[in-house]
Amino acid sequence: MDTVMQDIRFAIRTLVKAPMFTTLCVLCLSIGIGLNANIYSAVYAVFQRPFEYADPDRLVAIDERHTKRGWSEVSLRFETFKEVQRQATALEQTAGVGFRSLTLTDGEEPVRLQGALISANLFPMLGVQPHLGRVFRPDEDKKGAPGTVLLGYGIWERRYAADSAILGRSVSINGTPHTVVGVMPKGFKFPELQEAWVPITPLLDGNPRDWHEVNTYARLKPGADVGTATTQLAAISKRLAEQFPEAHENWVAYATPLRDRFIDGETKLVIMTMMGAVTFVLLIACANVANLLLARATTRSREIAIRAAIGAGRGRIVRQLLTESVLLGLIAAPIGIGIAYWLLDIIIASIPEGDLPYYYVFKINGPVLAYTVAIAIGTGLVFGLAPALQAVRGNLQTALKSGGRGSDSGSGRNRMRTALAIGEIALSMVLLVGAALFVRSFVNLKSKTGGIDSANLMTMRFFMPGVRYDSSTAIAARVEDVVQRIEALPGVVSATASNLIPLSGGGGGGQIEIEGQPVANRADAPNIFWAGVTHNWFKTLGVPFISGRNFTEQEARAQPDVAVINETMAARFWPNADAVGRRFRRMTDSVRWFTVIGVTRDFKDDDLDDNEAMDPSFFVPLRYLATRNTGIVIRAEREPTQLTSAARRAIREADPTMPVFDVASMDEVRRMGMWAERLFGWLFALFGIVALVLASVGVYGVIAYGVSQRTQEFGVRVALGAQPGDVVRLVVRNGAILAVAGIAIGLVGALGITRVIRGLLIDVSSTDAVSFIGVTLFLAAVALLASYVPARRATRVDPLTALRSE
C-alpha cells in the first residue's frame, strides 16, 4: 500500500506539472465516459434491471398466433383465457388484463383514464401490494358483482390530494357506481400506463369467441419451463379448435418470458446500436489519449532511463505509468457523470409524456455509477498500457546521452501513433455513416404527410360513458350532434368524426369476401382495415377521390350498403377494372354486400414510421362502427389551436359527463409520432460529431508530431531551395495516406454494421450512396484540413535555426 500511495502521489504531481496535457486528456475521456454512462442507463433499464415483481423469472405472457396468416402476439379470447386457467397444469396462476378507457366522475369535471380490466388474482400473482387498502377479492371478479375500482397513485394524488379517506368512497366509472377499495404504489402502472383497474369478468364474460381482448400473464410452477407451458397451451388450442372450429381454427396459444414480451426486439436493437456507437466514441477518445501519452513519452524518456539506471525494474516503471493513466480516467469519471446527467435530462424531456411504458426507468443509479467507475479504470488501463510498454523499451544509454531529444523517433512508436490515428478515422467513418442514414430517415419521415392535408387541422377525442350509450344508434346520434355543434362554431370550415384519427390509430379490421372471388375457407379470406366515418370525412382530411363519389349526408346518417375504398384496395382486388360498382362483404355478415361508390387516395391510419406497405382499407358510415371512444377532426380557417376551448365547450354542452382528451393539432400529432426517430437521429448525429472532432484532433496530433520530428529535414529542404508549397504537399500527403487508410477500413465496417440496422431505417437503403459518398468526402476534407494546419507551420521553419538545434 505504501508503494501504491507513492505511485498515486507521484502521478498527481506529474499531471499537475502538465496542466495542458492533463486538461486535454481529461476532456477527451470525460466525453467518452459520459456518453457511455448515459446510454448504459438505457441498457440497464432494458436488459438488466429486474422487474419489480415476485420471482420475475417465472412470469410469462401468453399470446396466440395464427398458423396460416403469420400473425403473432395476438391477445387471447376471454373463453380461451378461462380454459387456460382451468387446464394448463404447468402454470401456477393465470391472470388476464383488458385495456379500457375509464371515465371517472365524482362531482367534478369528468376525467378519462387509461384503465384496465384485470382478474382478481393479477396483483397477488405479481406479488404487488397496494399502497393503500386492498386488491380485488375473487367474489368481486364475477358477473353481476357490485362495481369496485383500484386507483393509481398518480390520480389519487392529483384528484384527491392523497387523502386516505378515499377508501370506501363511491365514484362513477363509465357511468356506473364503483367503490374504491385500494390505491396502488407510486409509479406502478401495470401493464404499461394504466391509471385505474376494475374487475374483468363482469365486463367481458359472454363476449363473442372471436374477440381477442385478454392480455394473459401467468406464473410457471416450480420446475416448469416455457417449452412445457407452450406444449400444454398448444394442446388446449387444439381441443378448442375441434370444439369451435369457426372461431379457433388455426389459432395456437404459446408462452413467452415476460421480459421478452414486454421489451420488443426493435427496442433492444435501438439500445444496442446506441451502445455500440458510444463505445466507438470511447475507443476514439482512448486512441487520442494514447497518442498524447506516446508524444509525452518523448519528453520523459530521460526520466524513465534514469529511473531504470538507479534500479527501477521495467514492471515498476510500467505500474507507475499505468497509475497515471488510470488516474486520468478516474478524474474524468465525475465530469463524465455530469455529462451523462445533462444528456439524460435532455433525452427524457424529448420523450412525450405517456409514450413509454412505466417499466422503462432511465436514471443514473448505483449500477450505472459502478459501470462508470469500471470503464474509467478500464479505459485508463487500455489507453495507458501500450504507451507504458513502449516507454520502457529501447536503449537506456542512448536516452541518457540524448537527454530525450529525438529518442522517440523510432519506427515502433511512429507506427503505433499512425495505427491509432487510422483507427480513429475508421471508427468515425462508421459513426458518421450511421448518423447520415438516421438523419436521412428522419428527414424522409418529416417530409411525409401521411396522405392528408394536415394544415389547420385540430384533433381531439371524447368518451361516452354510461348505459345510455350501450347501443351503436345512441352513440352515432351523439357523435352527429357533436359534429353539428362544432361545425356551427365561428372559424370552422368542416368537422368529421370516427373512432379513427389518422396518424394516431383507431378503426378496426376483419376478413372480407369479394363478389366473384370466392375463398375456399374462411381462413383464406383477406383481412382488411376499415372504419366508420361521418359526413365530410374525406373533405376535412383533404383526401382526394380518384373515382366515384363520397357518401351523401343522408347515407352518412344511415346504414346503407355502400362503401368508399382506398386505391390500394382497388388495385389489389380489381387491378384491371374500375372498382366503382363492385361488391364485397364482411365474413361476419353473410347477408350484407357493400357496393363501392368511390375510390380515394391512400392515407396513413397509424404511425408514419411504419415501413410496411399501405393497408387496403374501406370506409362505411359511422353507424357500422360507432364506438364510445370517438375522435373528432376539425378543419379551421386559420390557426386550429384557437378553436380548442370552443370545441371543448360544445362537447360539454352536448353531454357534461363526456371527458375530452388527446387534444392536439394534426401537425402536433405528426411531430409526436416521430419523436423516437428525431431523438435517435439527433443522438447519432451528436455521436458522429464528437467522433469527428476527436478524430480530427488525433490526425492533427499525429501530423503535428511528425512535423516536429522532421524539423531538421524541412530545414535542409528549404535551404536547398524547396518552396513552401512543396513542404505543404509533402506533409498533407502523409495526412491523406492516413485518411485513405482509415476511410477504407471504415467503409468496410460501415457496410457490415448498417446491414444490422437496416430495419430501423425509413425510406433509405442501408447502402445509401448519398450517405456513404457524402461522409467519405466530408471526412477526407476534415482530415486534410487537420493535416494542413501543421503543414503550414512546417513552411515557416527557419533553416539556420533548425540546423543549429540539431
C-alpha positions, 0 to 999 in steps of 0.5 A: 500500500505504501508503494501504491500511495507513492505511485498515486502521489507521484502521478498527481504531481506529474499531471499537475506539472502538465496542466495542458496535457492533463486538461486535454486528456481529461476532456477527451475521456470525460466525453467518452465516459459520459456518453457511455454512462448515459446510454448504459442507463438505457441498457440497464433499464432494458436488459438488466434491471429486474422487474419489480415483481415476485420471482420475475423469472417465472412470469410469462405472457401468453399470446396466440398466433395464427398458423396460416396468416403469420400473425403473432402476439395476438391477445387471447379470447376471454373463453380461451383465457378461462380454459387456460386457467382451468387446464394448463397444469404447468402454470401456477396462476393465470391472470388476464388484463383488458385495456379500457378507457375509464371515465371517472366522475365524482362531482367534478369535471369528468376525467378519462383514464387509461384503465384496465380490466384485470382478474382478481388474482393479477396483483397477488400473482405479481406479488404487488401490494397496494399502497393503500387498502386492498386488491380485488377479492375473487367474489368481486371478479364475477358477473353481476358483482357490485362495481369496485375500482383500484386507483393509481397513485398518480390520480389519487394524488392529483384528484384527491390530494392523497387523502386516505379517506378515499377508501370506501368512497363511491365514484362513477366509472363509465357511468356506473357506481364503483367503490374504491377499495385500494390505491396502488404504489407510486409509479406502478402502472401495470401493464404499461400506463394504466391509471385505474383497474376494475374487475374483468369478468363482469365486463367481458364474460359472454363476449363473442369467441372471436374477440381477442381482448385478454392480455394473459400473464401467468406464473410457471410452477416450480420446475416448469419451463416455457417449452412445457407451458407452450406444449400444454397451451398448444394442446388446449388450442387444439381441443378448442379448435375441434370444439369451435372450429369457426372461431379457433381454427388455426389459432395456437396459444404459446408462452413467452418470458415476460421480459421478452414480451414486454421489451420488443426486439426493435427496442433492444436493437435501438439500445444496442446500436446506441451502445455500440456507437458510444463505445466507438466514441470511447475507443476514439477518445482512448486512441487520442489519449494514447497518442498524447501519452506516446508524444509525452513519452518523448519528453520523459524518456530521460526520466524513465532511463534514469529511473531504470539506471538507479534500479527501477525494474521495467514492471515498476516503471510500467505500474507507475505509468499505468497509475497515471493513466488510470488516474486520468480516467478516474478524474474524468469519471465525475465530469463524465457523470455530469455529462451523462446527467445533462444528456439524460435530462435532455433525452427524457424531456424529448420523450412525450409524456405517456409514450413509454411504458412505466417499466422503462426507468432511465436514471443514473443509479448505483449500477450505472455509477459502478459501470462508470467507475469500471470503464474509467479504470478500464479505459485508463488501463487500455489507453495507458498500457501500450504507451507504458510498454513502449516507454520502457523499451529501447536503449537506456544509454542512448536516452541518457546521452540524448537527454530525450531529444529525438529518442522517440523517433523510432519506427515502433512508436511512429507506427503505433501513433499512425495505427491509432490515428487510422483507427480513429478515422475508421471508427468515425467513418462508421459513426458518421455513416450511421448518423447520415442514414438516421438523419436521412430517415428522419428527414424522409419521415418529416417530409411525409404527410401521411396522405392528408392535408394536415394544415389547420387541422385540430384533433381531439377525442371524447368518451361516452360513458354510461348505459345510455350509450350501450347501443351503436344508434345512441352513440352515432346520434351523439357523435352527429350532434357533436359534429353539428355543434362544432361545425356551427362554431365561428372559424370552422370550415368542416368537422368529421368524426370516427373512432379513427384519427389518422396518424394516431390509430383507431378503426378496426379490421376483419376478413372480407369476401369479394363478389366473384372471388370466392375463398375456399375457407374462411381462413383464406379470406383477406383481412382488411382495415376499415372504419366508420366515418361521418359526413365530410370525412374525406373533405376535412382530411383533404383526401382526394377521390380518384373515382366515384363519389363520397357518401351523401349526408343522408347515407352518412346518417344511415346504414346503407350498403355502400362503401368508399375504398382506398386505391390500394384496395382497388388495385389489389382486388380489381387491378384491371377494372374500375372498382366503382360498382363492385361488391364485397362483404364482411365474413361476419355478415353473410347477408350484407354486400357493400357496393363501392361508390368511390375510390380515394387516395391512400392515407396513413391510419397509424404511425408514419414510421411504419415501413410496411406497405399501405393497408387496403382499407374501406370506409362505411358510415359511422353507424357500422362502427360507432364506438364510445371512444370517438375522435373528432377532426376539425378543419379551421380557417386559420390557426386550429389551436384557437378553436380548442376551448370552443370545441371543448365547450360544445362537447360539454354542452352536448353531454357534461359527463363526456371527458375530452382528451388527446387534444392536439393539432394534426401537425402536433400529432405528426411531430409526436409520432416521430419523436423516437426517430428525431431523438435517435437521429439527433443522438447519432448525429451528436455521436458522429460529431464528437467522433469527428472532432476527436478524430480530427484532433488525433490526425492533427496530433499525429501530423503535428508530431511528425512535423516536429520530428522532421524539423531538421529535414524541412530545414535542409529542404528549404535551404536547398531551395524547396518552396513552401508549397512543396513542404505543404504537399509533402506533409498533407500527403502523409495526412491523406495516406492516413485518411485513405487508410482509415476511410477504407477500413471504415467503409468496410465496417460501415457496410457490415454494421448498417446491414444490422440496422437496416430495419430501423431505417425509413425510406433509405437503403442501408447502402445509401450512396448519398450517405456513404459518398457524402461522409467519405468526402466530408471526412477526407476534407476534415482530415486534410484540413487537420493535416494542413494546419501543421503543414503550414507551420512546417513552411515557416521553419527557419533553416539556420535555426533548425540546423543549429538545434540539431 
